[in-house]
Amino acid sequence: MTKAGVLHQAFVVVAGGLLLAGCGAVAASGAHGARTAPGARTAHHGARTPSAHGTRAAAVGWRHLDLPSGMDIRAVHAGSGSSVTLVLATAPDAANPQGVWASVAYNWRTGALGSLTTASPAPPATASNQLVSQAGGPPMITGGPGAAPLAWPRSIPTYTSGENPAGNQFGVDNAIIGQTGQWLWAALKGPKNPPATTIPLVWGYRHWDRLVALNMATGQHEVYSIPRDLSSALYGPLWVNAPVFGALPSGEGLVALGHWVAVVPANPSGVASLPTLAGPPPAAAAAAARTAVALITHTAWTSIDADAAFWNCYVMADPSPAACPHGASAVDENALSMQTTFYNHGDVGFSLLWAMTVPVSSASEQQARTAAEKLLEQGLAGSYLGASIGSPSAAALRALYHGQPPHPLPGYTRRQGYYWASTAGG
């Protein structure tokens, strides 16, 4: 079997623990295991695998497509010409347990989109191949029967984002998605650290952020960034669904994720980056930044107000309108500060993760988001839920804190054993 065909034969399984960042070295034979020196890379720049069909190559790079906000690309069906079919879907919900499926023609040379066509039933799911973790060894890629394993380059960290509740943690990370000639294409999740380090986020914040091209014959590799999507409706689906890949008649590949599509080179050697050929409209990016700040701010004030009401209405058991103006309903169990999953599992929900990680394009937008995150951190630091889990009764909590609210809350003053609103809040 040729190395170029082994990907189609292999279904790579995970064995023996986590994929560790920085492990391993390229295990190709002879001197080919070394990465090409920076000075030598330019000699290969723009190299292409010849096309048997004579189809001219397209410009490599990412394009943002004007697709429905709740739909992401799930498959690429390539034809013999310049057009491919993109298969789209929404996340399942109560009304549509299988999601809503559609397809659209896409011209990979010009970036033109056709008309959307609904599809039913949903096409069968395609399994993604995974990187392998060896017991006592570095992460490896195995090519199938008779093929020598190739070690993962130690300079490229891999992570496992975890699931909540825990499941097959390797089923959603580090997928091998396609192949052009001797080059394997893998998609990886990152970053290493959560976006807000003072909020104990444990899972879900890692997203598909890198493409890696790895030459099975030489061990050469290139790493490319994956752009983020602006749609909050896509964070959950994109966390689960790996980027998809299609082979083009020109010999190049097409990678798609969310609303982004990229033509990737048949021979990535020396191709240092994938440029953005067409990005989202600036107005859409600005609107997403404003929505993100509003969501974080609303989450912060909901949690702060819920904590004040929890103390006044429950711990102090004062039903008066002055101390508890909205009665028992003021204790909002939907507030993040009232969620045991946040304190036990670091779970803030995909919508809030989207708000913390969606790209912002200006310093003022970043400052506004940072201020909103700081407000949320202050609110969560003053939560009483941790104490109430251990001492659920109001009397026990009053005794624990000697009848005085010990935690400062933004927008409130503490006097005579109660929280009193000093601002209108959110």
N, C-alpha and C positions, 0 to 999 in steps of 0.2 A: 504493500500500500504506500502511496506517496504521502509525504508530509502535508502536501496541500489539501489532501482529502480526508485527513484523519479527524478533523473537527466534526464532520458529519457522522462519524462512526462512534464517537465517544459520548458517553453520558457520565460526566465526572461527578463523583460523590465526595462528601466531606468525611474525613476520618481523623480522629485524634486531637480534638481540642481547637483552641482559638487560632486565628491567623494573626501572628504577632507582627507588629510594626517593626520594620528594619531587619527582618530575619532573612537569611539565605543569601546565596550568590548564584549568578548564572552558571548552570551546569553543562553548558555546551563544551564540546571537546576542543583541544588545542587552544590557539590564541583567540578563537572567535568568541570566547566568553567575555572579553573586555568590551565595555561600551566604547563606541567610536569617539575619538578625541574631538573636542569642540572645533579645532582647526580643520579637521578632515570632513566635517559634516556638510560643508557648503558644496563639496564636490558632488554630492548626491541630491542636492536641493531640486525639487520639482520632478524627480525621476518618476516614471510611470510604467506600470506593467502594460505591454502592448495589448490592445484589444483585438480579439479574434473577429469581432463584428465590425471593426473599423469605425466605431462610434467615437466622435471626438470627446475629449475629457471635459468635465465641468470645472468651474472654479471651486476650489475647496473652501469650506467655511460654513458658518451657521446662518440660518435664516429663521426669523420668527414669523409664524404663519397666523393669519387672522382666522382662528378657529373658534367655535363656541366655547365659552369660558369654562364650562363644566366637563368638557371632553378632552381626553388625552389620546395620543397615538399609541395603539397597541400592536400594530403589525405593519410591515412594508411588503407589498407584493410587486416585484419588479417585472416589467415587460421587456420587449425586444427593442423598444425605441426610447424616446426621451421622457416618457411619462411612467410614473409608478402609481399604484393605488395605496393610499394610506387608510388603514382601518382604525376607526375612532370608537371610543366608548365613554360612557359616564360611569361613575361609581354606583354600585347597587344601592337601592333604597327600598322602602316598604312598597312603593307603587311599582317599582321595576326591580325585582330581586336579582335579575341577571344584568341589570344596567340597560342603557339604551345604546345600540350600536349603529354605526353609520360608516360610509366610505366616501373618499374624495380623491379625484385625480390630482397629481402634483407633477409639474414639469421640473425635473431636477437640473436642467440647464438654465432655465429662465426664472424659476421660482414662482411661476404662475399656478394658481389654484383653480380647480374646476368647481362644479356645483356639488353640494352635499347630497348624498343619497342614503336614506335609512336602510338598514340591513337587519334581516331576521331570518333564522335565529342567529345567535352569536356564533362566530367561528370558534373552532376548538382552540384551547389554550396551548401555547408552545412552551415547553420546559426550557429553562436557561441552564447552561452548563456552569459549574462553579469551579473556583480555585480549590486546590486540595491542600489540607493541612496534614503533614506527615507526623506521626508519633515520633518525637525526639528529633525532628528535622525541620528544615525551612518549608514554607508554603511552596507547592509545586503545581505545575500544569502537566497533566499526562495527556499524550496525544492519541491514545488508543492502542490496539494490539500491535505489538512489534515496534512501537515508537519509543525512543528514549525520552525519559521525563526531562523537562526543562524547568530549572529553578526560577522562582520569582525574584526579580532584581531587588537587592537589599536596599537600594535607594528609594524605592517606592513603598511607602507604608500602606498597609491595609488595616481596616477596622471592622468590627462587628457591632452593628448599631443596637442589637438586642430587640426583643419584642415584649409587649406588655398586653396580656399575660405571656410568659415565656413559651416559646414553641421551637420550631426549627430555625434557630437564629442564623444559620448559614443560608436559608432559603431566600433571603432578601438582600444579600450583600455580595459584592465582588463577583459579578457574573461575567463569563466569557460569552460575548454576544455575536461574534462573527469572525470572518477570515477573508483577507485579500492576499492571494498568493501564499507566500511563506509567513505572512504577518497575521498573528492572532490579535483580535480586538477585545479588550476587557473594559467593563465599566465598574468603577469603585465608588464607595460611599465615603464621606468625610463631612466635616473636619474632625480632627482629633478631640477638640474641646467644645463644650456647649457654648452657645452665643452669649449667655448671661451667666458668668461664673458664680455670682453670689446667690443665684437661684438654683437649688440642687436638682438640675435636670439630669435624668439618668438615661432615658431612652427617647428615640424618635427624632432627635435633632440632627442626626446624620442623614445626608441626602446624597443623591448621585451627583458627584462634583468633579469626577475625572474620567477621561478616556485614556487607556493605555494601549499602545500598539507594540507588540513584542514579536521580533523575528525568531521563528523557531529554528532557523539554520545557524544564525550568528549570535543570537542573544541581544542584539541591538534593541533599543526601546525608545519610544517617544511618549510623552505625557501631555495631554491636552485638557483644558478646562471645559466643563459642561456649564453653560449658562443657566441661571435660575429662571423659573417661570413666575409671572406676576399674579396668576390666578390663585386665590386662597382655596378655591374648590378643588384644586389639583394636588395640594400638599399630600393628603392621605393616599390617593391613588399612585402618585409618583414615588412615595416611600415604599410601596409594595412592588410596583411594576418596574422592572429593569428597562433601560433603553433597548430599543429594537433595532435590528440591522437588516439591510437588504443589499445584495450584490448587484451592481449596475453593469450593463453591457459594455461600458467603457473600461471595466476592470476595477473601477473604484467602488467604494461602499457608501451606503446611505445610512446614517444613524439618526434616530428620532426619539424624542422624549418630550412629553407634554405638548407644547406648541412650537417646539424647536426642531429643526431638521438640519443636518449637516452632511455635505458631501465630504468624505474623507479619502485621502489619497491611497491609491493601490500600493504604492511604495512610500511609506511615511519617512524613510531615512532622510534626515536633514530638514524635514518640514517642521519647523520649531513651534508653530502655533496654527490654530484654526481661527481665522478672523471672523468677525461678525459682519456678514454681507448685508443683512437687513435686520434691524432690531425692532423692538416694540415702539409704538409712538411715544414721544416724550410726555404727552398728556396722560397716557395710560400709566406710565411709570410714576408720575407725580401723584396721580390719584391713588395708586397702590400704596405709596408712602404715607399719604394722609390717612387712608383707611387703617394701615398698620398702627399708626400712632393712636388713632381713636380707639382701636380695639384694645391695645395695651392699657390705655388710660381708663377706659370703661371697666376693664377687668380689675385694675388697681382699686378704683373707688368702690366698686361692688364689694370687693373683699374687705376694704377698710370699714365701710358702713356695716357690713355683716358682723365684723368683729365687735364694733361698738355696740350693736344691738344684742349680740350674744352676751356681752357682759351685763349690760343694763337690764335686758328683758329676762334673760335666763339665770345668769349667775346671781344678780342682785334681786331678781324676781320682782321688779318694780313695774307694774302695768300702767303707771300714770302716763298721760300723753307727753309730759315734759321729759321723762326719762326714756320712754319707749313710744315715740310718736306714731309709729305704724303698727303697734301691737306685735304679736308673735310672728307675723308675716315679715317683719323686718329682718329676721334671721334668715338670710337667703342661702338655702342649702346648695344652690348652684354656684355660689361664689367660690373662687379658687381656694380661699382661706378655709373653707368648710369641707374641702375634699380630702378624704383619707388617701385617695390614690396619689395625690400630689405628695403628701408627706411620706407615704410608704414606698412609692415607686418613682417619684420624680416626674410624674405625668402632668403636663399642663394642657394637653390637647393639641391637635394638629393646627387648629386655626391660630392659636397663640404662637406656636412655633413658626408658622408662616410669617406672622407679624414681626417676629424677632429676627428673621433671616431674609426676608424679601429685600432685593437690592434697593438701595437709595442712591440718588445721583448727586446730591449736594450736601455741603457741610451743615446747612440749616436743617435739612431733613434728618440727618444723622443725630444732630443735637436734640431735636424734638423727640426722636425715638429713645435716645439715651436717657433723657429726663423722664419719659413715661416709664421706662424700665426701672429707674431708680425709685419712682413712686411705688411701683409694684413691689419691689424688694422691701421697701420700708413697711408697706402694709402687711406682707407675709411674715416679716420679722416680728410683728406685734400680734400674731395670731394666737388664740387660746386653744386651738383644736388639739394640739399635742397634749396639753395638760388635761383636756376634757376626756381624751381617750383613756388615760390612766385613772382619772377621778371623775366619773361621769356625772355625779350628783352636783347640783348647784351648791349645796352646803359644803361639800368637800372642796370645791373650787374657791368658795368664799374664805374658807379656813386656810387654804394653800396660799392665797394672796392677801390674807389679813383684811379682807373687805375693801381693798384698794386696788384699782387697776394699775398694774406695774408697767405695762408696755405703752410707750407713747404711740399715738396714731396720728398720721397727717390729717389736718382738717379738724382735729378735736383737741379740747383741753380737758385735763383731769382735775376734778374738784369734788369734794364731799362724796367720794366713792363712786363717781359716775363719769362717763364720757359726755361732754357737751360740745355739740357741733359749733365750730368757729368759722366754717366756710360752708358754702352750698354743696361742696363735693362734686361728684360726677353725675 
